[in-house]
Amino acid sequence: AVLNTKMEIFPDEVKARQRIAQQYDALLKDKFVVPYVAPYNESVFAQYTILLSDQFERDEVQKKLKEEGIPTAVHYPIPLNLQPVFKYLDKPEGTFPISERIAKQVMSLPMSPYLTDEQITKISSSMVS
């Protein structure tokens, strides 16, 4: 019953998430790599994950945001080749250097269809200040 009700508003929530992602993009694209969605696709933005450049230390950025009451997450901290389930493939650290580097530089910002413009601005300005 709850899911049926949720499905009624799902299209509006997807549009809201896309609008929020566009706002994040506009505010963050000059300092971070923001998610890319090809023009012929759309994303529901279950999370909004950015790639920090080498000039930013993820732990420091997360600490700063936490001090401001802004939660972050790292959804994929370990690349697949280093996951225990794939140990049998014998692909040790250094096998996929790009994946391994990126796993240390990505983080997700708050994403909800109910974020306000003020919240997005606060999150974004906290990232770049």
C-alpha positions as CSV (number, residue, x, y, z in Angstrom):
1,A,0.0,0.0,0.0
2,V,2.8,2.4,0.9
3,L,4.7,1.6,-2.3
4,N,1.6,2.1,-4.4
5,T,1.1,5.6,-2.9
6,K,4.8,6.3,-3.4
7,M,4.6,5.3,-7.1
8,E,1.9,8.0,-7.7
9,I,4.4,10.7,-6.8
10,F,7.5,9.0,-8.2
11,P,7.5,11.0,-11.6
12,D,7.4,14.3,-9.7
13,E,10.2,13.1,-7.3
14,V,12.3,12.2,-10.3
15,K,11.8,15.6,-11.8
16,A,12.7,17.3,-8.5
17,R,15.8,15.2,-8.2
18,Q,16.9,16.2,-11.7
19,R,16.3,19.8,-10.9
20,I,18.3,19.5,-7.7
21,A,21.1,17.8,-9.6
22,Q,21.1,20.6,-12.2
23,Q,21.5,23.1,-9.3
24,Y,24.4,21.2,-7.8
25,D,26.0,20.9,-11.3
26,A,25.8,24.7,-11.8
27,L,27.3,25.4,-8.4
28,L,30.0,22.7,-8.3
29,K,31.1,22.0,-11.9
30,D,34.0,24.5,-11.8
31,K,35.7,22.8,-8.9
32,F,34.6,19.1,-9.0
33,V,33.7,16.5,-11.6
34,V,29.9,16.3,-11.4
35,P,27.8,13.4,-12.6
36,Y,27.5,13.1,-16.4
37,V,24.2,12.1,-17.9
38,A,24.0,11.9,-21.7
39,P,21.5,14.2,-23.2
40,Y,19.3,11.3,-24.4
41,N,19.2,9.7,-20.9
42,E,17.9,10.8,-17.5
43,S,18.9,9.8,-14.0
44,V,16.7,9.4,-11.0
45,F,19.8,10.4,-8.9
46,A,19.5,7.9,-6.1
47,Q,22.6,9.6,-5.0
48,Y,24.6,12.6,-6.2
49,T,28.2,11.6,-6.3
50,I,31.0,13.9,-7.2
51,L,34.7,13.3,-7.9
52,L,37.1,15.5,-5.9
53,S,40.2,16.8,-7.6
54,D,43.6,16.1,-6.3
55,Q,43.6,19.4,-4.4
56,F,40.8,18.2,-2.1
57,E,41.3,15.5,0.6
58,R,38.0,13.7,0.9
59,D,38.3,13.1,4.6
60,E,38.9,16.8,5.2
61,V,36.0,17.8,3.0
62,Q,33.7,15.3,4.8
63,K,34.8,16.6,8.2
64,K,34.2,20.2,7.2
65,L,30.7,19.4,5.9
66,K,29.9,17.3,9.0
67,E,30.8,20.2,11.2
68,E,28.2,22.2,9.3
69,G,25.6,19.5,9.8
70,I,25.8,18.3,6.2
71,P,26.0,14.5,5.8
72,T,28.0,12.8,3.1
73,A,28.5,9.2,2.1
74,V,31.0,7.1,0.3
75,H,29.0,4.4,-1.4
76,Y,31.9,2.6,-3.2
77,P,35.0,2.9,-1.1
78,I,36.7,-0.2,-2.4
79,P,37.0,-0.9,-6.2
80,L,35.7,-4.3,-7.4
81,N,39.2,-5.8,-7.9
82,L,39.9,-5.4,-4.2
83,Q,36.6,-6.7,-2.9
84,P,36.9,-10.0,-1.1
85,V,34.4,-11.7,-3.4
86,F,36.8,-11.2,-6.4
87,K,40.0,-12.2,-4.6
88,Y,40.1,-15.4,-6.7
89,L,40.7,-13.3,-9.8
90,D,44.1,-12.3,-8.5
91,K,43.9,-8.7,-9.4
92,P,45.8,-7.0,-6.5
93,E,46.1,-3.4,-5.7
94,G,47.7,-1.5,-8.6
95,T,46.0,-3.6,-11.3
96,F,43.4,-0.9,-11.9
97,P,45.0,2.3,-10.8
98,I,42.3,4.6,-12.1
99,S,39.5,2.8,-10.3
100,E,41.6,2.6,-7.2
101,R,42.4,6.3,-7.3
102,I,38.8,7.3,-8.0
103,A,37.5,5.1,-5.2
104,K,39.5,7.4,-2.8
105,Q,38.2,10.6,-4.4
106,V,34.4,10.1,-4.7
107,M,31.7,11.1,-2.3
108,S,28.0,11.6,-2.3
109,L,26.2,14.7,-1.2
110,P,22.7,14.9,0.2
111,M,20.1,14.1,-2.4
112,S,16.4,14.1,-1.8
113,P,13.5,15.5,-3.8
114,Y,12.7,17.7,-0.8
115,L,16.0,19.6,-0.7
116,T,15.3,23.3,-0.8
117,D,17.2,25.8,-2.9
118,E,18.7,27.3,0.4
119,Q,20.0,23.8,1.4
120,I,21.5,23.2,-2.0
121,T,23.2,26.6,-1.9
122,K,24.5,25.9,1.7
123,I,25.9,22.5,0.8
124,S,27.5,23.8,-2.4
125,S,29.0,26.9,-0.8
126,S,30.4,24.8,2.0
127,M,32.1,22.6,-0.6
128,V,33.9,25.5,-2.3
129,S,34.7,27.8,0.6
